[in-house]
Amino acid sequence: APAQSPTPAAKADDNGEAPAVVRPPAPDIKGPSQPPQMNVPTRPKTIAPAGPQLEKKEQIKLSGPKVVRVEAPEQVEAPRRRPPRGPGGGNFGGGGAGVPMEGRPPRGAGNARRRGGDRRDGPDLSAGRGWTAADLAEREARLQRSGGYLKQRQNQMRSSANAGQTPAKIGGKVTIAAPFSIKDLSAATGVKGADIVKKLFMQGVMATINSAIDSEKAQEIMIDWDIELEVAEAKNAEEQVAEQFAERERKDERARGPIVTILGHVDHGKTSLLDRIRNANVADGEAGGITQATSAFRVPVTTGDNEKFVTFIDTPGHEAFTAMRSRGANVTDIVVLVVAADDGVMPQTIESISHSKAAGVPIIVALNKIDKEQATDANIQRILGQLAEHGLNPTDWGGDTEIVRTSAIKGTGIQELLEILDLQAEVLELKSDFSGQAQGTVIEARPEGGRGNVANILVQEGQLSVGDFIVMGRAFGRVRDITDDRGNKLKSVLPPLPVQISGINDLPDAGDKFYCVSSIKEAEKAAEQRRDRERETQLSQPKLTLDNMFSQIAEMDLKEILVVLKADVQGSVDVLRSEIEKVGNEEVKVRVIHSAVGGITESDILLAEASKAIIIGFNVIANAKGRALAEDKGVEIRNYQVIYHIVEDMRKAVEGLLTPDIRQEVLGHAEVRQVFKVSKVGAIAGCYVTDGVVQRDAFIRVTRDDV
């Protein structure tokens, strides 16, 4: 196309400005067809949320207390920095004494604080002077609701420290195991120990926080705090084992032979009679026959075609018999009382009768030494009369006591005695279980060289075998070996057989029960708890005295006061026994279980402990061993010199009027070794102090043979 000439420039207007240039429109150039377009996919449509939409967000309105006014913050002037002080001038101090430091106003000039005015660092009380009562109440409520960090931290630490302590809740039902002290009662019930002691003091009972308290008294005083106290007898592992044995099924129960104990006076032939019984049943080819250390043995008794066994327990005397019974071991079925036909009834014979009657064991009398010349019919009838006086009425006189005439030297009456013992066993219907684990009683124990601690035991139930785990009182272990009364080694035994075992860690007491358990841990646990239980019981058990006898009568429903009576002469014994037994009423009786002439012996103390009796001595005392034993066993001994005082104290004990009196204080004991006679002075006794102290101007009491 031909070129177009540009449009000529326009002339300037009146103002002298150049006019706008007008350009012609671009020509429409027509060419070939447009190039092909690319296939671009269409974009997806934007998904709009369903539901109504708010075009404009609503403004959130805050709710809160109404603002009364807004106080401007108090303008507090920043404290000025003090320059360091020095001892003198220069850069470190100032101008010396009396010269003000640089940058500090002179003393007394411009002091904003006046005498009696507000402290600069104290709280500004002017801010709340214009507040109303409602403002102050609202401010106080806000302060109480707000918990500071320090207070919260203290509460957290206090709660974490007491996390393991659960405060006792006073009231309701509380269970406690006996025996317990006031401290234990306070911990179990939540009642302060001082309050319990105060309550007891108001009732006339003096006690401390560590004093023992009986169950009935504790239940009585806990009523004031609305507490129902339930006292549960604490059962240790040994008692639990004993309960399991008592409740077990008796699968193989059969009749057994009797267990017999020999008692009697010294030199009446007990040892000779036992030797005769044992030697009559030992085979001729067995040299030695019986181990001398064994304190129990058994002999066969043939009646017709049946052969049975009678077990004999050879105790040193009635002291050991009573010591076993005091521990709850009723081992003996029958007592054979040996009486010499040439001597008659003696003091230890009477003691043996009293001990047997207290145990409730039938007595068979062996009238020994019948082959001597002094054993005439007259003496025998006199002895039978003496036995009848002590409650053993012979069958020849219409009584029920069997009298067997024996001779240990000639062997007279030995077989008859064994047959009577077997017949008595049939009357008693004695039975034992021959299956299951074994249990029985300890006869004695001692250390033996090469074997350690050994124990002579009597198997009463079950089967005992080598390797069984055993517990007996404070001792436990595993049965290492079993030896019978003839020294034979056995692998297992059945009742009622006395044997000797080894393998225990300690020596048990005579009369302790033994049980076979399933593991050594169970045996050890029972033995340890037995030791702990004995210690706790000894510390918490109140002493039985004549002063507190009436309180125990009222609380324990005790119907009898048992007395062991000792005097210097037989006439005093008869009078005192008659007068003491007259004391009593319809509810409480006084019974003398043993009376004899002589000093108070260890046998009397053991009898009193086993029977829970009081010992009364008239013009007699106890020896040093007896006093120590009585203190250890908790048995009270009361000494008198006037019969009327004994009767009066017993009557007061029954009526509950007995009060503690001033007793004789013993400073010490001395033994007279030599007597010197000096003119114008008299007799001088050269003494050896056995215990205690001897003071000048002290009163003395002279006794001979504890009388």
C-alpha positions in Angstrom: 0.0 0.0 0.0 1.2 3.5 -0.7 2.7 5.3 2.3 0.4 7.8 3.9 1.8 11.2 4.6 1.5 12.3 8.2 -1.1 14.8 9.1 0.3 18.3 9.1 1.0 19.8 12.5 -1.7 22.1 13.9 -1.1 25.6 14.7 -0.6 26.8 18.3 -3.7 28.1 20.1 -4.1 31.4 21.8 -2.4 30.3 25.0 0.6 29.2 23.1 0.2 25.5 23.8 0.6 22.9 21.1 -2.5 21.2 20.1 -3.0 17.4 20.6 -1.8 15.2 17.8 -4.6 13.1 16.4 -3.3 9.8 15.0 -5.3 7.9 12.4 -6.6 4.4 13.4 -4.5 1.5 12.5 -5.5 -0.1 9.3 -7.2 -3.5 9.4 -4.7 -5.9 7.8 -6.4 -8.9 6.4 -4.1 -11.8 6.0 -4.4 -15.5 5.8 -6.4 -17.5 8.4 -5.3 -17.5 12.2 -3.0 -20.3 13.5 -4.7 -23.3 15.3 -5.3 -22.8 19.1 -4.0 -25.3 21.8 -6.5 -27.5 23.7 -6.5 -26.0 27.2 -8.7 -27.9 29.7 -11.3 -25.9 31.5 -10.7 -25.1 35.2 -12.9 -26.8 37.8 -15.5 -24.7 39.5 -14.8 -23.5 43.0 -16.8 -25.4 45.6 -18.7 -23.1 47.8 -19.5 -24.2 51.4 -23.1 -25.2 51.9 -25.4 -23.3 54.2 -25.9 -19.7 54.9 -22.8 -17.6 55.1 -22.3 -14.4 57.1 -21.2 -11.5 55.0 -19.8 -9.8 58.1 -18.5 -11.2 61.4 -20.4 -10.3 64.5 -18.5 -8.4 67.1 -18.0 -10.3 70.3 -19.2 -8.6 73.4 -17.2 -9.1 76.6 -19.2 -9.5 79.9 -17.7 -8.5 83.3 -18.1 -6.3 86.2 -19.0 -2.7 85.7 -16.0 -0.4 85.8 -16.6 2.3 88.3 -13.6 4.4 87.6 -10.1 4.0 86.2 -7.4 5.2 88.5 -4.2 6.6 87.0 -1.2 4.7 88.1 0.8 6.2 90.8 3.9 8.0 89.7 6.8 6.6 91.7 10.1 8.2 91.3 12.9 5.9 90.5 15.4 5.6 93.3 18.7 7.3 92.8 21.8 5.3 92.5 24.2 5.9 95.3 27.8 6.4 94.5 30.2 4.2 96.4 31.5 5.5 99.7 35.1 5.6 100.5 37.1 6.4 103.6 38.1 9.7 102.3 37.8 12.0 99.3 38.7 11.2 95.7 36.8 9.1 93.3 35.7 6.6 96.0 34.1 8.6 98.7 33.4 12.2 99.0 34.7 14.9 101.1 35.3 13.2 104.4 33.3 13.5 107.6 30.6 16.1 107.6 30.9 16.8 103.9 28.0 15.7 101.7 28.6 13.3 98.9 28.5 14.5 95.4 25.1 14.5 93.9 23.3 14.3 97.2 21.5 17.2 98.9 22.7 18.4 102.3 21.4 16.7 105.4 17.9 18.0 106.3 17.4 19.7 103.0 14.5 18.7 100.8 13.6 15.7 103.0 10.2 14.6 101.8 9.6 12.3 104.8 8.5 14.1 108.0 8.5 12.8 111.4 5.2 10.9 111.9 4.5 10.7 108.2 4.1 7.8 105.9 7.0 5.6 104.9 8.2 6.1 101.3 8.3 2.3 100.7 5.1 1.6 102.6 1.7 1.0 101.0 -0.2 4.0 99.6 -3.5 4.0 101.4 -4.8 7.1 99.6 -5.9 4.9 96.6 -8.7 3.3 98.6 -9.9 6.2 100.6 -12.6 7.1 98.1 -14.0 3.5 97.8 -17.4 2.5 99.0 -18.2 -0.5 101.2 -19.4 -2.4 98.1 -16.1 -1.8 96.4 -14.1 -3.0 99.3 -16.2 -6.1 99.7 -15.8 -6.9 96.0 -12.0 -6.4 96.3 -11.8 -8.7 99.3 -13.8 -11.4 97.5 -11.5 -11.3 94.5 -8.4 -11.5 96.7 -9.8 -14.6 98.5 -10.6 -16.3 95.1 -7.2 -15.6 93.7 -4.6 -18.3 94.7 -1.0 -17.2 94.6 1.7 -19.4 93.2 3.5 -19.6 96.5 0.4 -20.7 98.4 -0.4 -23.3 95.8 3.2 -24.6 95.9 3.1 -24.9 99.7 -0.2 -26.8 99.5 1.3 -29.2 96.9 4.3 -29.9 99.0 2.2 -30.4 102.1 -0.1 -32.8 100.3 2.8 -34.8 98.8 4.5 -35.1 102.3 1.3 -36.6 103.7 0.5 -38.7 100.7 1.3 -42.0 102.6 -0.5 -41.1 105.8 -4.2 -41.7 106.1 -5.7 -39.9 109.0 -7.6 -42.2 111.4 -11.4 -41.6 111.4 -12.8 -41.6 114.9 -16.0 -43.6 115.2 -17.4 -46.8 113.8 -16.0 -50.3 114.1 -12.3 -50.9 114.7 -10.5 -54.3 114.9 -7.3 -54.7 116.8 -5.2 -57.8 117.6 -4.5 -58.7 121.2 -2.4 -58.2 123.2 -2.0 -54.4 122.7 -0.9 -51.4 124.6 -2.5 -47.9 124.9 -0.2 -46.7 122.1 -1.4 -49.5 119.8 -5.0 -48.7 120.7 -4.5 -45.0 119.9 -3.0 -45.8 116.5 -5.8 -48.1 115.7 -8.7 -45.9 116.8 -7.4 -42.4 116.1 -8.0 -41.3 119.7 -5.1 -39.5 121.3 -3.1 -41.5 123.7 -3.3 -38.8 126.3 -7.1 -38.8 126.2 -7.1 -42.6 126.8 -4.6 -42.2 129.7 -6.8 -39.5 131.2 -9.9 -41.6 130.9 -8.2 -44.4 132.7 -7.0 -42.1 135.4 -10.6 -40.8 135.9 -11.6 -44.5 136.5 -8.8 -44.9 139.1 -6.3 -46.8 136.8 -2.8 -45.5 136.6 -1.2 -46.1 133.2 1.2 -44.7 130.7 1.2 -44.6 126.9 3.2 -47.9 126.8 1.1 -49.7 129.5 -0.8 -52.8 128.5 -4.6 -52.6 128.6 -7.0 -55.6 128.7 -9.6 -56.1 126.0 -12.7 -55.5 128.2 -11.4 -52.2 129.6 -10.5 -51.0 126.1 -13.9 -51.8 124.8 -15.5 -50.0 127.7 -13.6 -46.7 127.3 -14.0 -46.7 123.5 -17.7 -46.4 123.9 -17.2 -42.7 124.9 -15.8 -42.0 121.4 -18.6 -44.0 119.7 -16.2 -46.7 118.7 -17.1 -50.4 118.5 -13.9 -52.1 119.4 -13.5 -55.7 118.2 -10.5 -57.6 119.7 -9.2 -60.4 117.6 -6.8 -62.9 119.1 -3.6 -62.6 117.1 -2.7 -65.9 115.4 0.9 -66.4 114.5 2.1 -68.9 111.9 2.4 -71.7 114.5 -1.2 -71.2 115.7 -2.3 -71.3 112.1 -0.5 -74.5 111.5 -2.0 -76.0 114.7 -5.5 -74.9 113.5 -4.9 -76.6 110.1 -3.9 -79.8 111.9 -6.9 -79.7 114.1 -9.3 -79.2 111.2 -7.7 -81.8 108.9 -9.5 -85.0 107.9 -8.6 -88.0 110.0 -8.4 -90.7 107.3 -6.8 -93.6 109.3 -7.9 -93.3 112.9 -7.0 -96.3 115.0 -6.7 -97.2 118.7 -3.3 -96.6 120.3 -1.5 -97.5 123.5 -1.4 -95.3 126.6 1.3 -92.8 127.4 2.3 -93.2 131.1 4.4 -91.0 133.4 6.2 -92.3 136.5 6.0 -90.0 139.6 6.9 -90.4 143.2 9.2 -89.6 146.1 12.9 -89.8 145.9 14.4 -93.3 146.8 11.0 -95.0 146.4 12.3 -97.1 143.5 11.1 -95.2 140.4 14.4 -95.7 138.5 14.6 -99.4 139.5 11.0 -100.0 138.5 11.6 -98.4 135.1 14.8 -100.4 134.6 13.0 -103.6 135.4 10.2 -102.8 132.9 12.7 -102.0 130.2 15.1 -104.9 130.8 12.3 -107.4 130.8 11.6 -106.4 127.2 15.1 -106.2 125.7 16.4 -109.1 123.8 19.4 -110.9 125.3 21.5 -110.4 122.2 21.2 -106.6 122.3 24.2 -105.3 124.3 23.5 -102.0 125.9 19.9 -102.2 124.8 18.7 -98.7 125.5 20.3 -95.4 125.0 20.6 -93.8 128.4 19.9 -90.3 127.1 16.4 -91.3 125.9 13.8 -90.1 128.3 10.9 -92.1 126.9 10.4 -95.7 125.8 7.7 -98.2 125.0 7.2 -101.8 125.9 4.9 -104.5 124.3 2.0 -105.9 126.3 0.5 -109.2 125.1 -3.1 -109.9 125.9 -4.3 -113.1 124.3 -3.4 -113.0 120.6 -3.0 -109.2 120.5 0.2 -107.3 121.2 0.0 -103.7 122.2 2.5 -101.1 123.3 2.6 -98.9 126.4 4.7 -95.8 126.2 6.5 -94.6 129.3 7.8 -91.0 129.8 10.8 -90.9 132.3 10.7 -87.4 133.7 13.2 -86.3 136.4 10.2 -85.6 138.7 6.9 -83.8 139.0 8.7 -80.5 138.3 9.3 -81.5 134.7 5.7 -83.0 134.5 4.3 -79.6 135.6 6.6 -77.6 133.4 5.3 -79.5 130.4 1.7 -79.0 131.5 2.3 -75.3 132.1 3.1 -75.0 128.3 -0.2 -76.6 127.4 1.2 -80.1 126.6 -1.3 -82.7 128.0 0.8 -85.6 126.9 0.2 -88.0 129.8 -2.8 -90.3 129.7 -2.1 -92.2 133.0 0.2 -91.5 136.0 1.9 -94.3 137.9 2.5 -93.1 141.4 5.4 -95.1 143.0 5.1 -95.5 146.8 7.6 -97.4 148.9 6.0 -100.0 151.1 8.6 -99.4 153.9 8.3 -95.6 153.9 4.8 -94.6 153.0 3.4 -91.3 151.7 6.1 -88.6 151.7 6.1 -84.9 150.8 7.0 -85.4 147.2 4.3 -88.1 147.0 1.8 -85.6 148.1 3.1 -83.1 145.6 2.8 -85.7 142.8 -0.8 -86.4 143.8 -1.6 -82.6 143.7 0.1 -82.2 140.3 -1.7 -85.2 138.8 -5.1 -84.1 140.1 -4.5 -80.6 138.7 -3.9 -82.1 135.3 -7.0 -84.3 135.5 -5.0 -87.5 134.8 -6.0 -90.9 136.4 -3.6 -92.3 138.9 -2.5 -95.9 139.4 -0.5 -96.6 142.5 2.5 -98.9 142.4 3.2 -100.1 145.9 6.9 -100.8 145.4 9.5 -102.7 147.6 6.9 -105.2 148.6 9.6 -107.8 149.2 11.2 -105.9 152.2 10.6 -107.0 155.8 9.1 -103.6 156.7 6.3 -104.2 154.1 4.0 -105.8 156.7 0.2 -105.9 156.4 0.0 -103.2 159.1 2.3 -100.9 157.2 0.5 -101.5 154.0 -2.9 -100.7 155.6 -1.4 -97.6 157.0 -0.2 -96.5 153.6 -3.6 -97.2 152.1 -5.1 -94.9 154.7 -2.6 -92.2 153.9 -3.5 -92.5 150.2 -7.2 -92.3 151.1 -6.6 -89.1 153.0 -5.4 -87.5 149.8 -8.2 -88.6 147.7 -6.8 -92.0 146.4 -9.3 -94.5 147.7 -8.2 -98.1 146.9 -10.5 -100.5 145.1 -10.1 -102.9 148.1 -11.9 -100.3 150.1 -14.6 -99.6 147.6 -12.8 -96.8 145.8 -11.6 -96.4 142.2 -7.8 -96.3 142.6 -5.9 -99.4 141.4 -3.1 -100.5 143.9 -0.5 -102.8 142.3 2.1 -104.4 144.6 5.4 -104.5 142.8 9.0 -105.4 143.4 11.7 -104.0 141.1 14.3 -106.5 142.4 12.3 -109.7 142.0 10.0 -108.5 139.2 6.8 -109.0 141.2 3.7 -107.3 139.8 5.4 -105.9 136.6 3.2 -107.8 134.2 0.1 -107.1 136.2 0.9 -103.4 136.1 1.3 -103.4 132.3 -2.0 -105.3 131.9 -3.8 -102.8 134.2 -2.4 -99.9 132.1 -3.6 -101.5 128.9 -7.1 -102.0 130.4 -7.2 -98.4 131.6 -6.3 -97.4 128.0 -9.3 -99.3 126.7 -11.6 -97.5 129.2 -10.2 -94.1 128.1 -10.7 -95.1 124.3 -7.4 -93.6 123.2 -7.1 -93.1 119.4 -4.8 -91.4 116.9 -4.6 -90.7 113.2 -1.9 -92.8 111.5 -1.9 -90.9 108.2 -0.8 -87.4 107.1 1.9 -85.2 108.4 3.2 -85.8 111.9 2.6 -83.8 115.0 3.5 -84.4 118.7 5.2 -83.1 121.8 8.8 -82.4 122.7 9.9 -84.4 125.8 13.4 -82.8 126.2 16.2 -81.3 124.0 20.0 -81.0 124.4 23.1 -80.5 122.3 25.0 -83.6 121.4 28.6 -83.8 120.1 28.7 -84.8 116.4 24.9 -84.4 115.9 24.2 -80.9 117.0 20.9 -80.1 118.6 18.8 -83.2 119.3 15.3 -83.5 120.6 13.4 -86.4 122.2 9.9 -86.2 120.9 6.7 -88.2 121.1 4.8 -88.7 117.9 1.1 -88.4 118.6 -0.5 -88.0 115.1 0.5 -88.8 111.6 3.7 -90.3 110.2 7.2 -88.7 110.7 9.9 -89.5 108.1 13.5 -88.5 107.5 13.6 -85.3 105.4 10.4 -83.7 106.7 10.4 -80.0 107.5 9.6 -79.5 111.2 8.9 -76.7 113.6 8.9 -77.0 117.3 8.4 -73.8 119.3 11.3 -71.5 118.6 13.3 -74.1 116.7 12.9 -75.4 113.2 14.8 -77.5 110.7 14.7 -80.6 108.6 14.7 -84.1 110.1 18.2 -85.5 109.5 17.9 -88.8 111.3 15.5 -90.7 113.5 16.5 -93.0 116.4 14.2 -95.1 118.6 14.7 -95.8 122.3 16.9 -98.8 121.6 19.3 -96.8 119.3 18.0 -98.2 116.0 18.0 -95.9 112.9 14.5 -95.5 111.4 13.2 -93.9 108.2 9.7 -93.3 109.4 7.6 -93.8 112.6 4.0 -93.9 113.6 2.2 -92.9 116.9 2.6 -93.3 119.7 6.4 -93.8 119.5 9.1 -91.8 121.4 12.1 -91.1 119.1 15.1 -88.9 119.0 15.7 -86.6 116.0 18.4 -84.2 114.9 18.6 -81.4 112.3 17.0 -78.4 114.3 18.7 -75.0 114.6 17.8 -74.4 118.3 16.8 -76.1 121.5 13.0 -76.1 122.1 11.4 -76.2 125.5 10.0 -79.4 127.1 6.3 -79.5 126.3 6.5 -77.6 123.0 4.3 -78.9 120.2 6.0 -79.9 117.0 4.4 -80.0 113.5 5.7 -81.1 110.1 5.1 -78.5 107.4 5.5 -78.4 103.6 8.5 -76.1 103.3 11.4 -74.8 105.3 10.2 -71.2 104.8 6.9 -72.0 106.5 8.8 -73.6 109.4 11.2 -70.7 109.8 8.3 -68.2 109.7 6.5 -70.0 112.4 9.6 -70.2 114.6 10.4 -66.5 114.3 6.8 -65.5 115.0 6.8 -67.8 118.0 9.8 -65.9 119.5 8.3 -62.5 118.8 5.0 -63.6 120.2 6.5 -64.9 123.4 8.4 -61.6 123.9 5.3 -59.5 123.3 3.2 -61.6 125.6 5.7 -61.4 128.3 5.9 -57.6 128.1 2.2 -57.0 127.9 0.8 -59.6 130.2 -0.3 -58.1 133.5 1.0 -59.8 136.6 -1.5 -61.9 138.5 -1.5 -60.8 142.2 -3.9 -61.0 145.1 -4.5 -57.3 144.7 -6.0 -57.5 141.2 -7.5 -61.0 141.6 -11.0 -59.6 142.1 -10.8 -57.4 139.0 -9.9 -60.5 137.0 -12.7 -62.4 138.7 -15.2 -59.8 137.5 -13.7 -59.4 134.0 -12.6 -63.0 133.2 -15.5 -64.7 134.9 -13.1 -66.5 137.2 -15.1 -68.7 139.5 -12.3 -70.0 141.8 -9.3 -68.6 143.6 -6.6 -71.3 143.6 -4.0 -71.3 146.4 -0.8 -73.1 147.0 -0.3 -73.3 150.8 3.1 -73.8 152.5 3.6 -73.6 156.3 6.3 -74.5 158.9 4.4 -77.2 160.8 1.6 -79.7 159.8 -0.7 -78.3 162.4 -0.6 -74.8 160.8 -1.2 -76.4 157.4 -4.4 -78.2 158.6 -5.8 -75.1 160.3 -5.0 -72.8 157.4 -6.4 -75.2 154.8 -9.7 -75.4 156.7 -10.0 -71.7 157.3 -9.1 -70.6 153.7 -11.5 -73.0 152.1 -14.3 -71.6 154.3 -13.8 -68.2 152.7 -16.0 -67.6 149.7 -19.5 -67.0 148.6 -22.0 -68.4 146.1 -20.2 -66.9 143.1 -16.5 -67.3 144.0 -14.9 -70.3 145.7 -11.4 -70.6 147.3 -9.7 -73.9 146.7 -6.3 -75.0 148.0 -4.8 -77.2 145.2 -1.7 -78.1 147.2 -0.6 -77.8 150.8 2.6 -79.1 152.5 5.1 -78.4 155.2 8.4 -76.7 154.3 9.8 -73.8 152.4 8.5 -72.6 149.0 10.2 -74.6 146.3 10.5 -74.3 142.5 8.0 -77.1 142.2 5.4 -75.0 144.0 6.1 -72.0 141.7 5.7 -74.2 138.6 2.4 -75.6 139.9 1.1 -72.1 140.7 2.1 -70.9 137.2 0.4 -73.8 135.5 -2.8 -73.5 137.6 -2.9 -69.6 137.8 -2.7 -69.8 141.6 -1.4 -67.7 144.4 1.3 -69.0 146.8 0.8 -68.3 150.5 3.6 -69.0 152.9 3.1 -69.1 156.7 6.4 -68.6 158.5 8.3 -69.9 155.5 10.1 -68.2 152.6 11.3 -69.1 149.1 15.0 -69.8 148.4 17.0 -67.7 145.9 16.2 -69.9 143.0 12.6 -69.9 143.9 12.4 -66.1 144.1 14.1 -65.7 140.7 11.8 -68.3 139.2 8.7 -66.6 140.7 9.8 -63.2 139.3 10.4 -64.7 135.9 7.1 -66.6 135.8 5.1 -63.7 137.3 3.9 -65.7 140.3 3.1 -63.8 143.5 4.3 -65.1 146.8 2.7 -63.7 150.0 4.4 -64.4 153.3 2.4 -64.1 156.6 3.1 -64.7 160.3 -0.5 -64.3 161.6 -3.3 -66.7 160.5 -5.9 -64.0 160.9 -4.2 -61.8 158.3 -4.3 -64.6 155.8 -8.0 -65.2 156.3 -8.8 -61.5 156.2 -6.8 -60.9 153.0 -8.5 -63.8 151.3 -11.9 -62.6 152.3 -11.1 -59.1 151.0 -9.9 -60.6 147.7 -13.2 -62.4 147.3 -15.2 -59.3 148.1 -13.1 -57.0 146.0 -12.0 -54.9 149.0 -8.3 -55.7 149.1 -6.0 -52.7 148.8 -2.3 -52.6 148.3 -0.5 -52.6 151.7 3.1 -51.8 152.8 5.1 -55.0 152.4 8.4 -56.1 153.7 11.2 -54.7 151.6 14.1 -57.2 151.2 17.5 -55.5 151.0 19.5 -58.7 150.7 20.3 -62.2 151.9 23.3 -63.5 153.8 24.4 -66.9 154.9 25.8 -67.5 158.4 29.2 -69.3 158.2 30.4 -69.0 161.8 29.2 -67.8 165.2 31.5 -66.1 167.6 30.7 -65.6 171.3 32.2 -62.5 172.9 31.8 -61.6 176.5 29.8 -58.5 177.3 28.7 -58.4 173.7 26.9 -61.7 173.0 26.9 -63.8 169.8 28.5 -62.4 166.6 27.5 -64.0 163.3 30.1 -64.2 160.6 28.0 -64.0 157.4 28.5 -64.3 153.7 26.3 -62.0 151.6 24.7 -64.0 148.8 22.7 -61.3 147.1 21.7 -57.7 147.7 23.2 -55.4 150.3 23.4 -55.5 154.1 23.0 -52.1 155.7 23.6 -51.0 159.3 20.6 -50.7 161.6 18.5 -52.8 159.2 16.2 -55.5 160.7 17.0 -59.1 160.1 15.1 -62.3 160.0 16.8 -65.7 160.7 15.5 -68.8 158.9 16.7 -72.4 158.8 15.9 -74.5 155.7 13.6 -71.6 154.5 11.5 -72.0 157.6 
